[in-house]
Amino acid sequence: MSKVKGFFITGTDTGVGKTVVTCALYAFLRQRGHSVTVFKPIETGCEKTLTGLRPNDASLFKELLSLEEELDVINPVRFEQPLAPMVAAEIEGRAVDLGLIRATFNKVQAKHRFILVEGIGGIMVPITYNYFLYDLIREFQLPVIIVARNALGMINHTLLTCDFAVRAGLKPAGIIINNPSDREPDIAQRTNANALRQVVPVPIICNLPYIEQLSYTSLLKAIKGIEDDIISVCKGGNI
């Protein structure tokens, strides 16, 4: 697979804010005039409708970011069960089509200068019994942005993810700490970023504030003031 420009956005766990972070990075790059798109190879937990499975994250990308690609291109593989792809595929009686993922990725990245790929769950989520998310990241040859939820336990989860990423031959470009609510931060949330900086060998890009009402305007507002940090890490994505 040829070298492409962009990032693979993964997380320390599921529900840490990868989708919001991906949207924020897209808005940042588009504001600066870059040709960029978003790709969600696999989505589980999709809504069953009369016309098929509706992917929630990919639909958000399509609508909020006004992506020109069709939904089947943004997200080629989807399952109804909100589980790891390997398990969802077993329950639903069909295989994960890795060939479709590869073909769609090549098609999408050929049209844009920059691509943001959002993963599913954490870095070791099994796609099949012998192929994991980190295998897909390695195949796509993209530097990795790790999203961590600002909560108690974040330091341990982030260190484990970074350590495994390096051991797996991936290239962690940076960490984005995502704040899960607008409530008064507890002591762990107030100290996590500074503590993590002392022990993690990967740069912390930013501490993304909580976005109450997700919109294009609120995304740009959230990243205002941290542009220099994002620009710095974007150089690692060959922007």
Buried (B, 14 or more C-beta within 10 A) or exposed (E): EEEBBBBBBBBBBBEBBBBBBBBBBBBBBBEEEBEBBBBBBBBBBBEEEEEEBBBBBBBBBBEBBEBEBEBBBBBBBBBBBEBBBBBBBBEBEEEBBBEEBBEBBEEBBEEBBBBBBBBBBBBBBBBBEEBBBBBBBBBBBBBBBBBBBBBEEBBEBBBBBBBBBBEBEBBBBBBBBBBEEEEEBEEBBEEBBEEBEEEBEBBBBBBBBBBEEBEBEBBBBBBEEBEEBBEEBBEBBBB
